[in-house]
Amino acid sequence: MNTPTDRPRDLVIVGAGLAGIYAMYRAVERGLDVVGVEAGESVGGTWYWNRYPGARCDVESVDYSYSFDRQLEREWKWTERFATQPEIRAYLDHVADRYDLRRHFTFGRRVTAAHFDELASLWTVTLDDGAQHRARFLMMATGCLSAPIRPDLPGIDDFAGTQLFTAQWPEEPVDLTGKRVGLIGTGSSGIQAAPIIAEQAQSLTVFQRTANYTVPARNRPLTEEEWQHVQETYPQRREASRYAPAGSLSTTHPKKATEVSEEERRAAFEARWQEGGVLFAKTFPDQSTDIVANDYAREFAEAKIRSIVKDPQVADDLIPKDHPIGTKRIVTDTGYYEMYNRDNVELVNLRRTPIEQVTSWGIKTDVASYELDVIVFATGFDALTGALTAIDLRGARGAVLAEEWEHGPQTYLGLGIPGFPNLVTLNGPGSPSVLANMSTHTEQQVDWGMALIDFCREHGIDQAEPREDAAEKWTAHLGEVAEGTLFTKAASWYMGANIEGKTRTFMPYIGGFGTYRRACDEARDNGFEGYVLSRVAIPVEADA
């Protein structure tokens, strides 16, 4: 049995991405005895690992940033409407250095287990090198999309060329010039990477199992005038975002799609298409709840695809047949559909011609063979739950997280889990998570978790654990809200449908970030209603 390597602390934070950095800032600000653990060699989280060509945020850069320090807002100048991975990573590096947060993290180590001692009211967190930390509280900033999937393809290990994963792209530059490249996966990562790969490679073969809707990003540099306007209006912009439906500024048409004329409807869709970005999915307020309204948006987008892609069969293959538009995460791209007009790009529809095996020389489908030098896997993540269930998390009374969530995650407000005292989960299932601006969402989650820690410390509380009935009620509410939308009609990663054997249940809260935040505020202001707060700990001394 391993022996903890240091004294009992107040808090262990797992992860040093957007949430982990902010959590560390708030913990240090409070004077907590805290340590952080991060698998990567530096801060950044998803923006550390996802270095693939074309990686870019789909939330506007001026909103995808921290709001806790006005001076930080003034000194960091975003260069583009939608920031690239290198710029976001540089920003997070800057924040970590500006507030001297790196020294509190252990980098290059994964958490393999976290066990709660009911008598001592302490978590023991075990790392992959055997080191251990003990702490009163454990905060999981492990990310929503941080457990990448390696596809189970016959012969995958036999390929003699280069294998690359968008979710774990090499730190050093990858030169694909003159290479025959195969790309498996057409979600956000694959769609962003493909046009850039096509420009470099001798040939690009895209292996598509499931078509996804994507709209133009219309990215561009921010002008000096725009930046000055942002600076002048930042306080109001931030305040309006804090209780906005998606955690950032957005508007929909004042009328439903079913209430306006065809001419007005098309004009609204065209304006959003030309504006660019994911808000096309929110052009009208009934777009995600009424299939008739959704069909209007779907038909408009499909006409756009057919007008761009010259080959009618390719265009047809690129149009999704299995879900209402926007019910899988809509993608933003730069030149994705136009890419298929290039002579060096080929689309393989795996629904029609599935992969039989990967060979030493490439990929063989049931009707053709493709000789390749490089295979790029953009095959997604075990979203929302995967990074948590990959850890041996054991709470009170023998609770094991992977077992507790076998039939779907159950949480209270997405922040706490029955059976796991003093555990705060950030941006996970049960919260709006990926459906909101992650920056605004992260600050709300961390601040709520820190308020819980403050409350316990001020009132001599040893253990704070969500009640089972409170979690059941919240999870039932989450499901009821989801069923009132079209989102449950899609076999999406929101539902866990991309993982074989994973129970299908809609995991994020879709009732709106503002509504969710008010529910969290109410629980906090009522003395953390929904929690059992107890004094049970025995004194624990640091090991000699």
Beta strands, then each sheet from edge to edge (+ up, - down):
strand 1: 8-14
strand 2: 34-38
strand 3: 105-107
strand 4: 111-117
strand 5: 122-127
strand 6: 132-140
strand 7: 162-165
strand 8: 180-184
strand 9: 203-208
strand 10: 214-216
strand 11: 331-333
strand 12: 345-349
strand 13: 355-358
strand 14: 362-365
strand 15: 369-371
strand 16: 374-377
strand 17: 392-394
strand 18: 423-425
strand 19: 463-466
strand 20: 531-534
sheet 1: 3+ 2+ 1+ 6+ 5- 4+ 17+
sheet 2: 3+ 2+ 1+ 6+ 18+
sheet 3: 7+ 16+ 8+ 9+ 12+
sheet 4: 10+ 11+
sheet 5: 13+ 14- 15+
sheet 6: 19+ 20-
end
